[in-house]
Amino acid sequence: MKILTVTDIQKLVQIIGLENFLTHVISALEENFGRWNEFILSPRHGTYYPEGVIPRTIRSSPVKSTGTPKSCQ
């Protein structure tokens, strides 16, 4: 798993531009939240890394998924 830092996001925005970056983020959010009812309902826990805790507050895996969920690729 790659943890994105502020520096990583800044570099990405410099490469593809802010408008393109925001368009991709909005598209991904619309796609994922548009399939909200397909996701498995289960309790989530915080994942601990040396850099800190990543809280799991949203559904992360569609029911019909095979392999890695697109949101994790």
N, C-alpha and C positions, 0 to 999 in steps of 0.2 A: 504494500500500500504506500502511495506517495502522499505525504502531507504537504499541501500547498502552503507556502509562506507568503507574506505580503510581498516579499521580493520576487517570488515566482510569478505572482499575479501581475506585478508591475512590469516584469520582462515580457510576459505574454501580451499585455496591453500595448507595449511599445512595438512588438512584432506585428500584431494583427490590427491594431487600432482600437480605440475605446468603443466606437459605434459597433464594429464587428464583434468585439468581445461581449458587449451587452446584448446584442442580437442573439448570439449563441447561448448565453446564460438564460435569457428569457425563453428561448425555444426549448431548452432542456427542462426548465421548470414547468412550462406548459405541457410538455409531453408527459413528464412524470406525474404531475398533479392531475392531468386528464385521465390517468389510469389508476387513480387513487383506490377505487373499489376493488381492483385486482390484487392489491398487495396483501400479504399475509399479516394478520393481526397477532402480535405477540409482544410481550414485555421487552423492553430494550434496556441495555445497561451501558454504562460508560466504558470506553475502551482506553486503557492506560498505555501511554507511550512516554519515552524519556522527555519529549517536548511538552507533555501535558495530557489532559484528559479530553477525549472526543466524545461528547454526549450523543447518545442515539435517541433522538426525539421524534424521528419520522419513520414511516414504514420504508423498508429498504429492499424488499424483494417481491417481485410480482409472483403470483401463484403459479402461472403457467410458464415460468422461466425455465430455460434449460441452460445450464452453465452459469456464467457470471452475469448478474444483472447489468443492463446497459449503463445504469448510473454509476457503476463501479469500474467501468472500463476506461 
